[in-house]
Amino acid sequence: MTRTCASISEADQASALAVAREAIARGAECLEFRFDAMAQLPDDLTPFTELPGRRIATLREKDQGGNWQGSMEKKWEFLYRAAKAGFDVDLELGSPLISRCHLLKPSKVIVSYHDMKKTPSVSRIIESLVECSARSDMAKGAFLVRTMRDLSQLVEATYWFSLTRERYTVIGMGELGAATRVLAHRMGSVLQFASPASGKETAPGQLDLETAKWLGKEPVVTGILGYPLDHTVSPALHNAAFRASAVRGTYLRWSAMLDELDDFLDVADALGVRGFNVTIPHKESIIPMLDRLDPVAERIGAVNTVVNEDGTLIGHNTDVIGVRRTFEHHGVDPRGRKALVLGAGGASRSVLHYLTEQGAEVDVTNRTMGKAEALVKR
Protein backbone atom coordinates (compact mmCIF):
# COMPACT_ATOMS: atom_id res chain seq x y z
CA MET A 1 0.00 0.00 0.00
CA THR A 2 1.28 3.46 -0.90
CA ARG A 3 1.86 5.91 1.95
CA THR A 4 2.14 9.69 1.63
CA CYS A 5 5.53 10.87 2.85
CA ALA A 6 6.10 14.57 3.55
CA SER A 7 9.63 15.54 2.50
CA ILE A 8 10.79 18.27 4.88
CA SER A 9 13.64 20.54 3.83
CA GLU A 10 14.18 23.22 6.47
CA ALA A 11 17.29 25.18 7.41
CA ASP A 12 17.20 24.35 11.13
CA GLN A 13 15.88 21.77 13.57
CA ALA A 14 13.17 23.94 15.16
CA SER A 15 11.63 24.78 11.78
CA ALA A 16 11.80 21.16 10.64
CA LEU A 17 9.98 19.96 13.76
CA ALA A 18 7.30 22.63 13.41
CA VAL A 19 6.71 21.76 9.76
CA ALA A 20 6.65 18.05 10.62
CA ARG A 21 3.95 18.50 13.26
CA GLU A 22 1.84 20.49 10.80
CA ALA A 23 2.35 17.82 8.11
CA ILE A 24 1.19 15.08 10.49
CA ALA A 25 -1.89 17.12 11.38
CA ARG A 26 -2.67 17.41 7.66
CA GLY A 27 -2.45 13.68 7.03
CA ALA A 28 1.19 12.78 6.31
CA GLU A 29 1.71 9.06 6.96
CA CYS A 30 5.52 9.25 6.91
CA LEU A 31 8.18 11.94 7.25
CA GLU A 32 11.45 12.39 5.38
CA PHE A 33 13.87 14.89 6.87
CA ARG A 34 16.32 16.33 4.37
CA PHE A 35 19.08 17.07 6.84
CA ASP A 36 21.31 18.14 3.95
CA ALA A 37 19.25 21.36 3.83
CA MET A 38 20.29 22.31 7.37
CA ALA A 39 23.14 24.73 7.95
CA GLN A 40 24.20 22.60 10.92
CA LEU A 41 23.36 18.98 11.72
CA PRO A 42 21.42 18.53 14.99
CA ASP A 43 23.42 17.29 17.97
CA ASP A 44 20.33 15.99 19.76
CA LEU A 45 17.80 13.94 17.79
CA THR A 46 15.57 13.22 20.78
CA PRO A 47 12.86 15.76 19.80
CA PHE A 48 12.35 13.87 16.52
CA THR A 49 11.60 10.64 18.39
CA GLU A 50 8.47 12.24 19.84
CA LEU A 51 6.91 12.45 16.36
CA PRO A 52 4.51 9.61 15.47
CA GLY A 53 5.01 7.31 12.50
CA ARG A 54 8.03 6.38 10.42
CA ARG A 55 10.83 8.88 9.91
CA ILE A 56 13.52 8.85 7.22
CA ALA A 57 16.89 10.57 7.61
CA THR A 58 18.43 11.78 4.34
CA LEU A 59 21.74 13.52 3.69
CA ARG A 60 21.46 13.80 -0.08
CA GLU A 61 24.71 14.19 -2.01
CA LYS A 62 25.20 17.16 -4.35
CA ASP A 63 25.33 15.08 -7.54
CA GLN A 64 22.08 13.37 -6.55
CA GLY A 65 20.13 16.60 -6.21
CA GLY A 66 20.99 17.43 -2.57
CA ASN A 67 23.16 19.88 -0.66
CA TRP A 68 25.46 17.66 1.39
CA GLN A 69 29.11 18.52 0.83
CA GLY A 70 30.64 17.26 4.07
CA SER A 71 32.94 14.30 4.53
CA MET A 72 31.81 10.69 4.20
CA GLU A 73 32.78 9.93 7.81
CA LYS A 74 30.77 12.85 9.13
CA LYS A 75 27.82 11.67 7.09
CA TRP A 76 28.15 8.14 8.48
CA GLU A 77 28.45 9.39 12.06
CA PHE A 78 25.22 11.36 11.72
CA LEU A 79 23.21 8.65 9.94
CA TYR A 80 24.39 6.08 12.47
CA ARG A 81 23.08 8.32 15.28
CA ALA A 82 19.83 8.79 13.35
CA ALA A 83 19.37 5.03 13.00
CA LYS A 84 19.89 4.56 16.74
CA ALA A 85 17.26 7.28 17.28
CA GLY A 86 14.72 5.27 15.31
CA PHE A 87 15.07 6.80 11.83
CA ASP A 88 15.13 4.81 8.64
CA VAL A 89 18.12 5.83 6.54
CA ASP A 90 18.45 6.80 2.86
CA LEU A 91 21.78 6.13 1.12
CA GLU A 92 22.69 6.80 -2.51
CA LEU A 93 23.58 3.94 -4.81
CA GLY A 94 27.34 3.83 -5.15
CA SER A 95 28.01 5.30 -1.72
CA PRO A 96 30.87 3.55 0.13
CA LEU A 97 28.67 3.66 3.23
CA ILE A 98 26.42 0.94 1.82
CA SER A 99 28.96 -1.66 2.92
CA ARG A 100 28.14 -0.67 6.51
CA CYS A 101 24.35 -0.97 6.15
CA HIS A 102 24.19 -3.98 8.45
CA LEU A 103 25.36 -1.74 11.31
CA LEU A 104 22.18 0.34 11.01
CA LYS A 105 19.83 -2.51 11.91
CA PRO A 106 17.06 -2.74 13.02
CA SER A 107 16.43 0.50 11.10
CA LYS A 108 15.34 0.08 7.49
CA VAL A 109 17.69 1.20 4.74
CA ILE A 110 16.58 2.83 1.47
CA VAL A 111 19.10 2.81 -1.34
CA SER A 112 18.23 5.44 -3.92
CA TYR A 113 19.37 6.51 -7.35
CA HIS A 114 18.62 9.93 -8.88
CA ASP A 115 19.25 10.92 -12.48
CA MET A 116 18.71 14.68 -12.59
CA LYS A 117 19.39 14.93 -16.35
CA LYS A 118 17.48 12.18 -18.12
CA THR A 119 15.52 8.94 -18.10
CA PRO A 120 17.78 6.09 -19.29
CA SER A 121 16.73 3.00 -21.23
CA VAL A 122 14.30 0.43 -19.83
CA SER A 123 17.12 -2.02 -19.17
CA ARG A 124 19.22 0.59 -17.37
CA ILE A 125 16.30 1.65 -15.16
CA ILE A 126 15.68 -1.98 -14.19
CA GLU A 127 19.39 -2.49 -13.57
CA SER A 128 19.49 0.54 -11.26
CA LEU A 129 16.50 -0.68 -9.28
CA VAL A 130 17.96 -4.19 -8.98
CA GLU A 131 21.24 -2.76 -7.69
CA CYS A 132 19.39 -0.58 -5.16
CA SER A 133 17.16 -3.44 -4.05
CA ALA A 134 20.06 -5.88 -3.55
CA ARG A 135 21.56 -3.55 -0.95
CA SER A 136 18.49 -2.31 0.89
CA ASP A 137 15.03 -2.85 2.34
CA MET A 138 13.55 -0.61 -0.36
CA ALA A 139 14.82 0.59 -3.74
CA LYS A 140 14.14 4.14 -4.82
CA GLY A 141 14.67 5.52 -8.33
CA ALA A 142 13.97 9.07 -9.51
CA PHE A 143 14.54 10.12 -13.12
CA LEU A 144 14.03 13.37 -15.00
CA VAL A 145 11.29 12.82 -17.58
CA ARG A 146 11.85 15.08 -20.60
CA THR A 147 9.71 13.40 -23.27
CA MET A 148 6.72 11.10 -23.59
CA ARG A 149 9.12 8.35 -24.68
CA ASP A 150 10.94 8.79 -21.36
CA LEU A 151 7.70 8.43 -19.43
CA SER A 152 6.71 5.32 -21.36
CA GLN A 153 10.11 3.73 -20.67
CA LEU A 154 9.85 4.52 -16.97
CA VAL A 155 6.37 3.01 -16.66
CA GLU A 156 7.43 -0.10 -18.61
CA ALA A 157 10.59 -0.59 -16.55
CA THR A 158 8.62 -0.25 -13.31
CA TYR A 159 6.15 -2.90 -14.46
CA TRP A 160 8.93 -5.40 -15.18
CA PHE A 161 10.70 -4.66 -11.90
CA SER A 162 7.44 -5.05 -9.97
CA LEU A 163 7.42 -8.72 -10.95
CA THR A 164 10.33 -9.24 -8.54
CA ARG A 165 7.93 -8.35 -5.69
CA GLU A 166 10.65 -6.27 -4.08
CA ARG A 167 9.69 -3.03 -2.31
CA TYR A 168 10.35 0.07 -4.36
CA THR A 169 9.41 3.67 -5.10
CA VAL A 170 9.80 5.02 -8.63
CA ILE A 171 9.40 8.69 -9.46
CA GLY A 172 9.36 10.66 -12.69
CA MET A 173 10.65 14.17 -12.06
CA GLY A 174 9.38 17.17 -14.03
CA GLU A 175 5.95 18.02 -15.43
CA LEU A 176 5.72 14.98 -17.71
CA GLY A 177 6.53 12.74 -14.75
CA ALA A 178 3.58 14.04 -12.72
CA ALA A 179 1.48 10.97 -13.52
CA THR A 180 3.96 8.76 -11.63
CA ARG A 181 3.44 10.90 -8.53
CA VAL A 182 -0.33 11.29 -8.80
CA LEU A 183 -0.72 7.58 -9.57
CA ALA A 184 2.01 6.31 -7.23
CA HIS A 185 -0.35 3.54 -6.13
CA ARG A 186 -0.77 2.37 -9.74
CA MET A 187 3.01 2.49 -10.17
CA GLY A 188 3.32 0.14 -7.20
CA SER A 189 5.42 2.63 -5.23
CA VAL A 190 5.67 2.21 -1.47
CA LEU A 191 5.95 5.97 -0.88
CA GLN A 192 4.38 9.02 -2.48
CA PHE A 193 6.70 11.91 -1.65
CA ALA A 194 5.00 15.29 -1.19
CA SER A 195 6.11 18.74 -0.10
CA PRO A 196 4.63 20.09 3.17
CA ALA A 197 3.25 23.05 1.20
CA SER A 198 3.40 24.56 -2.27
CA GLY A 199 6.77 26.20 -2.77
CA LYS A 200 8.62 23.79 -0.48
CA GLU A 201 9.26 21.06 -3.06
CA THR A 202 12.48 19.04 -2.77
CA ALA A 203 12.30 17.75 -6.37
CA PRO A 204 10.84 19.04 -9.66
CA GLY A 205 7.17 18.11 -10.11
CA GLN A 206 6.59 17.09 -6.49
CA LEU A 207 2.98 17.35 -5.30
CA ASP A 208 2.17 19.38 -2.22
CA LEU A 209 0.72 17.46 0.73
CA GLU A 210 -2.72 19.09 0.57
CA THR A 211 -3.10 18.10 -3.11
CA ALA A 212 -1.81 14.57 -2.51
CA LYS A 213 -4.28 13.96 0.32
CA TRP A 214 -7.13 15.51 -1.65
CA LEU A 215 -6.50 13.24 -4.64
CA GLY A 216 -6.15 10.07 -2.56
CA LYS A 217 -4.84 6.74 -3.87
CA GLU A 218 -7.09 6.33 -6.94
CA PRO A 219 -7.84 9.78 -8.37
CA VAL A 220 -9.56 10.48 -11.68
CA VAL A 221 -6.66 11.39 -13.97
CA THR A 222 -7.29 13.25 -17.21
CA GLY A 223 -5.33 15.76 -19.27
CA ILE A 224 -4.56 17.31 -22.61
CA LEU A 225 -2.47 15.75 -25.37
CA GLY A 226 -0.78 17.87 -28.02
CA TYR A 227 2.36 19.72 -29.08
CA PRO A 228 3.23 22.38 -28.11
CA LEU A 229 1.17 23.00 -24.98
CA ASP A 230 2.79 26.11 -23.51
CA HIS A 231 -0.25 28.19 -24.41
CA THR A 232 -2.99 26.00 -22.98
CA VAL A 233 -5.12 27.11 -20.02
CA SER A 234 -6.98 23.78 -19.91
CA PRO A 235 -5.27 22.48 -16.71
CA ALA A 236 -6.24 25.62 -14.75
CA LEU A 237 -9.79 25.43 -16.09
CA HIS A 238 -10.39 21.74 -15.49
CA ASN A 239 -8.61 21.49 -12.14
CA ALA A 240 -10.74 24.37 -10.86
CA ALA A 241 -13.81 22.51 -12.14
CA PHE A 242 -12.72 19.32 -10.37
CA ARG A 243 -12.41 21.20 -7.07
CA ALA A 244 -15.69 23.05 -7.51
CA SER A 245 -17.46 19.77 -8.29
CA ALA A 246 -15.77 17.93 -5.39
CA VAL A 247 -14.27 15.41 -7.85
CA ARG A 248 -11.02 13.90 -6.63
CA GLY A 249 -9.24 14.27 -9.91
CA THR A 250 -6.52 16.12 -11.74
CA TYR A 251 -5.90 17.35 -15.26
CA LEU A 252 -2.33 17.12 -16.60
CA ARG A 253 -0.41 18.34 -19.65
CA TRP A 254 1.01 15.64 -21.92
CA SER A 255 3.27 17.14 -24.55
CA ALA A 256 3.96 14.54 -27.25
CA MET A 257 5.29 14.51 -30.80
CA LEU A 258 3.52 12.54 -33.52
CA ASP A 259 5.91 9.60 -33.19
CA GLU A 260 5.22 9.46 -29.42
CA LEU A 261 1.46 8.87 -29.62
CA ASP A 262 1.91 5.12 -29.17
CA ASP A 263 4.07 5.81 -26.11
CA PHE A 264 1.38 8.03 -24.63
CA LEU A 265 -1.38 5.47 -25.21
CA ASP A 266 0.76 2.79 -23.56
CA VAL A 267 1.14 5.02 -20.49
CA ALA A 268 -2.57 5.87 -20.43
CA ASP A 269 -3.45 2.17 -20.56
CA ALA A 270 -0.91 1.09 -17.94
CA LEU A 271 -1.85 3.80 -15.43
CA GLY A 272 -5.61 3.80 -16.04
CA VAL A 273 -5.92 7.37 -17.33
CA ARG A 274 -9.68 7.99 -17.56
CA GLY A 275 -9.61 10.24 -20.61
CA PHE A 276 -7.91 13.13 -22.32
CA ASN A 277 -8.46 16.04 -24.66
CA VAL A 278 -6.61 16.16 -27.96
CA THR A 279 -5.35 19.36 -29.53
CA ILE A 280 -3.08 20.33 -32.41
CA PRO A 281 -1.51 18.58 -34.21
CA HIS A 282 -3.06 15.24 -33.20
CA LYS A 283 -6.84 15.62 -33.71
CA GLU A 284 -6.73 13.59 -36.91
CA SER A 285 -3.57 11.50 -36.52
CA ILE A 286 -4.79 9.82 -33.31
CA ILE A 287 -7.91 8.37 -34.95
CA PRO A 288 -6.33 5.13 -36.30
CA MET A 289 -5.04 4.37 -32.82
CA LEU A 290 -8.47 4.44 -31.15
CA ASP A 291 -10.87 1.52 -30.75
CA ARG A 292 -13.88 3.37 -32.09
CA LEU A 293 -15.38 6.80 -32.76
CA ASP A 294 -18.75 8.27 -31.91
CA PRO A 295 -20.89 9.16 -34.99
CA VAL A 296 -20.09 12.89 -34.87
CA ALA A 297 -16.33 12.37 -34.67
CA GLU A 298 -16.52 9.82 -37.46
CA ARG A 299 -18.39 12.23 -39.76
CA ILE A 300 -16.06 15.13 -38.98
CA GLY A 301 -12.87 13.09 -39.14
CA ALA A 302 -11.36 14.75 -36.09
CA VAL A 303 -11.25 13.94 -32.37
CA ASN A 304 -10.79 16.33 -29.48
CA THR A 305 -11.83 14.08 -26.58
CA VAL A 306 -10.98 10.45 -25.83
CA VAL A 307 -12.69 8.46 -23.10
CA ASN A 308 -11.20 5.29 -21.64
CA GLU A 309 -14.05 2.88 -20.93
CA ASP A 310 -12.48 -0.15 -19.23
CA GLY A 311 -9.58 -0.22 -21.66
CA THR A 312 -11.59 0.72 -24.75
CA LEU A 313 -10.58 4.12 -26.16
CA ILE A 314 -13.52 5.99 -27.69
CA GLY A 315 -13.01 9.17 -29.69
CA HIS A 316 -15.49 12.05 -29.48
CA ASN A 317 -15.73 15.51 -30.98
CA THR A 318 -17.16 18.15 -28.66
CA ASP A 319 -15.79 21.07 -30.71
CA VAL A 320 -18.95 21.02 -32.82
CA ILE A 321 -21.06 21.43 -29.65
CA GLY A 322 -19.00 24.47 -28.70
CA VAL A 323 -19.45 25.96 -32.18
CA ARG A 324 -23.22 25.42 -32.11
CA ARG A 325 -23.66 26.87 -28.63
CA THR A 326 -21.58 29.92 -29.55
CA PHE A 327 -23.81 30.70 -32.53
CA GLU A 328 -26.95 30.07 -30.48
CA HIS A 329 -25.71 32.21 -27.59
CA HIS A 330 -25.22 35.17 -29.92
CA GLY A 331 -28.49 34.56 -31.77
CA VAL A 332 -26.82 33.94 -35.14
CA ASP A 333 -28.62 31.62 -37.56
CA PRO A 334 -26.23 30.43 -40.31
CA ARG A 335 -29.01 29.17 -42.59
CA GLY A 336 -28.76 30.79 -46.01
CA ARG A 337 -25.76 32.89 -44.93
CA LYS A 338 -22.29 33.02 -46.48
CA ALA A 339 -19.37 32.02 -44.27
CA LEU A 340 -15.58 31.93 -44.58
CA VAL A 341 -13.63 29.34 -42.57
CA LEU A 342 -9.96 30.15 -41.95
CA GLY A 343 -7.83 27.02 -41.60
CA ALA A 344 -8.22 23.34 -42.47
CA GLY A 345 -7.26 21.58 -39.23
CA GLY A 346 -9.32 19.60 -36.74
CA ALA A 347 -11.16 22.60 -35.28
CA SER A 348 -12.02 23.88 -38.77
CA ARG A 349 -13.61 20.52 -39.56
CA SER A 350 -16.00 20.99 -36.64
CA VAL A 351 -16.90 24.53 -37.74
CA LEU A 352 -17.43 23.37 -41.32
CA HIS A 353 -19.56 20.45 -40.17
CA TYR A 354 -21.87 22.72 -38.17
CA LEU A 355 -22.20 25.43 -40.85
CA THR A 356 -22.95 23.04 -43.72
CA GLU A 357 -25.38 21.08 -41.53
CA GLN A 358 -27.23 24.35 -40.83
CA GLY A 359 -27.43 25.23 -44.52
CA ALA A 360 -24.74 27.91 -44.81
CA GLU A 361 -22.75 28.50 -48.00
CA VAL A 362 -19.13 28.05 -46.95
CA ASP A 363 -15.75 28.96 -48.42
CA VAL A 364 -12.54 27.58 -46.91
CA THR A 365 -9.05 29.09 -47.11
CA ASN A 366 -5.77 27.90 -45.63
CA ARG A 367 -2.03 28.59 -45.83
CA THR A 368 -1.68 25.25 -47.63
CA MET A 369 -4.46 25.32 -50.22
CA GLY A 370 -4.18 21.60 -50.87
CA LYS A 371 -5.39 20.93 -47.33
CA ALA A 372 -8.32 23.33 -47.80
CA GLU A 373 -9.29 21.57 -51.04
CA ALA A 374 -9.07 18.15 -49.38
CA LEU A 375 -11.28 19.32 -46.50
CA VAL A 376 -13.91 20.74 -48.86
CA LYS A 377 -13.87 17.55 -50.91
CA ARG A 378 -14.47 15.48 -47.77
Order of alpha helices (4+ residues) and beta strands (2+ residues): beta-alpha-beta-alpha-beta-alpha-beta-beta-alpha-beta-alpha-beta-alpha-alpha-beta-beta-alpha-beta-alpha-beta-alpha-beta-beta-alpha-beta-beta-alpha-beta-alpha-beta-alpha
